[in-house]
Each structure stands twice: as C-alpha cells, then as structure tokens.
Amino acid sequence: MTYEQMRIHYKKSDENQDKNSPTKVLDSKSLINFERLILEKASKIIYSSEWIKQKAVDFYNIDPNKIEIIEFGANIFAPEHYSIDINMDICKLVFIGRDWERKGGDKIMQIYNKLKEDKFPCTLTIIGSSPKQSLHDSGDDLVIIPSIDKSKQKQAEQLNKILAESHFLVLPTDSTLMALYFVKPQPMPFLL
C-alpha cells in the first residue's frame, strides 16, 4: 500500500494524532515526495496485489518492471477438519472491525435492530470493537468480543468456530484497504 492510498483511509484529525507521529513532523505532500524518492531509488519493490502495483505506477510514475507481486492471505490458520453443518433456524451474523465508525459499526447495529424489530430470528457477533450507542436488551443474541488474539490457540479456535457457525459476514464499511475479510471465512457469503 502506498502512503497516498493509505492516508485517505486512515486520516486522523490533528488533535487526535500523536505528537511524535510522522504526519505531525511532515505534511502529506512531503510524505508523498519522500515515498516517491524511496520508490525511485529502490532496485526492487514488493506489493501484495496487481491493483496496488498499478496505483504506484500511475501515481508515482514508477517503472513497473521493478515491482514484484507477492500475494498473501489471511493471518489465521485453517481448521484441520472443516464441514458445514449450520443451524438454519436462526441467522447468525458476524461483524469484524476495530475502527467502529469507518467499518460501519453503526450500520450493522441498524441492520441488526431492524431485523429484531421485524421479529427475524438472528444473532450478531461483533469482534474487535464495541457499539458506541446504548443497546436494548438482546440477551444472548448479541455477543461482543472486544478483541481476539489469533496468535493464541484458544482465541484462534474461538474465531474459527464463530466463522464456521455463522451465515453471513456483514461488512458495511465506508472504506477498507486490505480486504482480508474475504479470505478468512470462506465459504461464508458476505453482505457489503
């Protein structure tokens, strides 16, 4: 990912930035010029997708011959034994994201609340963040897991179990750079 692409999605207001943040020391134009210089001087550049490569070539006018693509997948282990045997009596939704606003947390809560209002049998598991608004009593139908450390076996197994037993991974995101969500829970369908 180039700085130019990243800054649009992860821009923080000045008052929220750490005083030692590089963007406090240099403005965006300086950082873009700095990255351009680094890319021009590099003998080889590695990106994770053809799309990012093309963006770097177009934006920075980099020689495409010095850019290599090394694709990567999700940073989770695939379960050894995987079978699909999902209870169809209740629709299980999953939302994963740390940045509640940018990932569309309020939207997933609106969706979930509307389904509940319409008496549609469903559950929602939120992983990585917590709703900002107050919640009506959802009993066991709403599960909030503020974080899962996939490097810890028990928590990785918990994530795999949640994904294996769910019907939909809901991604009402405003923006996301690396859509690794799409490779984690397959063959689960996605709602964007």
ABEGO torsion letter per residue (X at the ends): XBAAAAAAAABBBAAABBAABAAAABBAAAAAAAAAAAAAABABBBBABAAAAAAAAAAAGBBAAABBBBBBBBABBBBABBBBBBBAABBBBBBBEABAAAAGAAAAAAAAAAAAAAGBBBBBBBBGBBBABBBBBAEAABBBBABBBAABAAAAAAAAAAAAABABBBBABABBABBAAAAAAOABBBBX
